[in-house]
Amino acid sequence: MEMMAIYQLPFRQAFLIFIMFSVVGWISEVLYVGIFHEHKFVNRGFLHGPLCPIYGFGGVVILLLPAALYSTWIPLFFASMILCTLVEYFVSWIMEKTFHARWWDYSHYKFNLNGRICLLNSVLFGFMGLGVIHFVYPQMLRFLNWLGDFVTMISSDLIGVALAVDMIVTVRKLVDFSATMEKIKTFGESLRDHYGSEAWFRGENFETMLASVKEHAATGKDIISQNLLDKIEKFQTARNKAAESFMAHFPTMKSIQYKDELEHLKGRVKAKVKAKFTK
């Protein structure tokens, strides 16, 4: 079968190829994290479904390379390496600007750029390009040819609807997540404004602020409203399922705008896990 460029394919076939790359990327992430790091199943996808769209975009971008590179090895390696690295950097940047959080961070790797990309991943992207063009994409074309037009149409439409719903739900949770961090930040600022000049108040971070107010209230030296203490208790114990889910998927997540607030949420997740295993 002749290997057609992805832009020559009907839209539904191109969409299914994007989905297949996303699924393969999700499986790779889950296996890598499960085997070498967490030693358990962790849904590493940004979405709820078994998809890592960044791999889908990466695979499609490789297939947009000039057809003259398809039969090469070294030029294809470096072209894939450069192009996919640019995609990863751009996606990291746009997600940080949109949701005020950095979803992955490579600062602990050598030869990284702003923690968004690193040489190790770039080299892996180069090998991925070789695998995609010389091995994976031809098999995908054969698979789509085997499915036939009718099955391709039905499956792409159903997957498209499911993906749209998943994206809507995920974006809504992201908005709630950002709103939660903003509430934490606002409450912390109110505590600093009210008690910042007091000798007993510890304002190093959000956790120490909450603890110092509770400790001072327990001494009975000043009257601290029960409403404020209830709010502190809520911030210390309340669960945020969206935050827990995102931080489980992206344990290296960082935020410049909400650095202290994100650390508080991470602390809540760690406390929950510790309590679970100490029961």
N, C-alpha and C positions, 0 to 999 in steps of 0.2 A: 504493500500500500504506500502511495506517495505521501511524504510527510508535508502536509500543508501548513503554512504559517497560521498562527491562531487568528489573525485578523482576516483570514480568508474563510474561516469557519462561520456557520450560522451562529447567531447570538446564543441560542440555547446550548449548543455544544460547547462554545467558549465558556459559558457560565458554569457548566458542569465540570469543565477542566479546572476552573478556578476553585470550585468546591472540592474536587479531588485533591488538589494541592493543599488546601486548607485542612482537610481531614488528615492527610499524611503528616503535615506539620504538627497537628495536634497530637497524633499518636507518638511522634518522635519526642515531643516535649514531655508527654506523660511518662513515657518509658525512661527517658533520660533522668527526669527529676525523681521518679519512683525508684529507679535502680541505684542511682549514685548519690542522691541527697536525702529525700524524705523517707525513703523505704516504705512508701505507702502510695495509694492512688491519690493524685491531686489533679483536679481539672485545671490544666494550665491555659485554657482558652480564655480570651477576653469575654466571649459570649457564653451563654449557658450550654449551648449545643457543642458537639465534638468538632469544633472548628477553631483554627488559628488563622484568621483572615490575612495576617501579614505574610504568611507563607503562600497563601493564594496569590496575593499581589506580587510577591517575589517570583513565583513560578511563571506568572503571566508576563511579568517584565522581561524575564529571560527569553521567553518565546517571542518577544517583540524585537529582539536583537536581529540585525541583518541576516538574511538567510545564508549569506556567504560564509558566516561563522559556524553554521551548523555542522559542517564536515571537519572543522578544525578541533584542536585540543587546547593548545597553549593560549592562542588568542581568545578562544571561548572561555577558558578559565578566568583570565584577567578581566574580560568584559563582564562576565557574570559577577565576579568579585566586586568590581567597582559599582556596577549598577545596583545590585542588591544592598550594598552598604549604604548607598545614597538613599534608597527606599527606607531602610531601617532608621537612618538618622532623621529623615523627614517625618516619618510616622511618630517617632519619639518626640520630636519637637512639637508637632501639631497637637498631639494628645496632651502634652504638658501645658500648652497654651490654652487648650480648650477646657481641661478638667483640673488644672492646677496641681498635677501630680505626675511624677516620672515613674512609669510602670515597670521599667527594668533599669538596672544600673550596673555598668561594667567598670566602675571606678577601681575595683579591686583587681582588675586584669591589667597586665602590662600592655603598653601601646594602645591605650584607649583615647577617644576624643570626647571630652565632656561627659564621659560615662555613658554616652548614647550608643557608641559603636566601639568595637575593639578588633585588633588584628586577627585574633583567633576566629571570631565569627566570620570575618571577611574571607579568610582562607576557606572556611567551611562553605561559604556561599559559592566560592569558585568551584569547589568539588560538586556542590549541588547543581550548578549549571551544567557541568559535564554529564552528571547523571540524568538530569532532566532531558537534555537534548538527545543524548545518544541512547538512552535506555527507557526512561519513564514515559516521555511524550509519545513515542511511537506506539507503546502499549496502550496508552490512553485512547489514541485514535482508533486502534483496533477494537477496543472495548466499546467505544461509542458507535462504531460501525456495526458491531454485534447487537447492540441494544436496538437499533432501528429508530426511525424517525418518531413513531408514535410513543414509544416508551421514553425516549429522550424528551419529547414535549411534555408528557405528563409528569415525569420525575423532576424536570427542571422547574416546572411551574409550582409543584408542591414544595420543593426545597426552597424556592424563591419566597413563597409565602411564609414558610416557617422561619427563614432567615430574617425577613422583614419584621416579624413579630418579636423574634429574639432580640433584634437590634433595638426596637422600641422599648422593650422591657429593660434591657441593659442600660440604655441611655437614661431612662427614668431613674434607675438605681444609682447611676453615676451622679445625677443631679441631687438626689437625696444624700449621697455620700459627701458631696461638696457642701451641701447645706449643713450637714452634721458638723463638719470641720469648722464651718463659719460660726455655728452656734458655740462650739467649744472656744474658739478664738475670742468671740464677743464676751462670753462669760468670764474668761481669764482676764480680759482687759478691764472688765467691771470690778473684779476683785483687786486688781492692781491699783485702780483709781481710788477705791474705797479704803483699802488697807495698806497700800504701798508704803506709807510713812510710818507705820507701826513697827516697833522693834521686833516683835514676835513673828511678823509675817515673812514667810520665805517665798520669794518669787522667782526661783531659779527656773522652774518649769511648771506646767499645769498641774502635775501630780503633787508637787511640793506645796503649791498654793492651796489646793483642796485640803491636804493633810494638815497644814498649819492652821487653817481656819477652824477645822474640826477640833484640833487639839486645844486651841485657845478657847473655843466654846465650852469644852469639857472642864476648863479651870474655873468657869463661872465668874471671871473677873469682869467681863463685859457681856452685855446682852446681845446675842446674835440671833436674829429672827429664825424661827423654825422653818419658815418658807425657804430661806437661804440654805439652811442645813439639809432640807429635803432635796433641793436642787443639786447640792454637792453629792449627796447619796446617790441620786439618779445618775449623775455623770460618772460616778465610781463603779456603779453596778449594772447600769442598763446595757442591754445587748444591742448591737447594731449589725443585723445580719448581712446587710450590703457591704459594710466595711469589713466584716470578718471574711466574707467571700472573696472580695478583691485582694485582701492582704494574704489570704491563703493561696490564691492563684499567682500573686506577684509579691513574694516575700521581700524582694529588694526594693519595693516601691518607696519613692522619696517624694517630698514636696518642699519646695522653696517657700511658698506663701504660707503653708500650714505645717511647717516642720514640727513644732512642739505639739500641735494638735494631732498630727499623724502618729507621733510617738506615743501619745496617750492612748489612742485607739489600738495600737500594736500591743501596748501593755495590757489592755483589757482582754485582747485575744489570747495573749500568753497566760494570763491569769485564769482564763476559762479553761484552757488546755491543761494547765497544771492542776486545777481543781478536779477536772475530769479523771486524771490519772491517779489522784491521791485518794479518791473515794474508795 
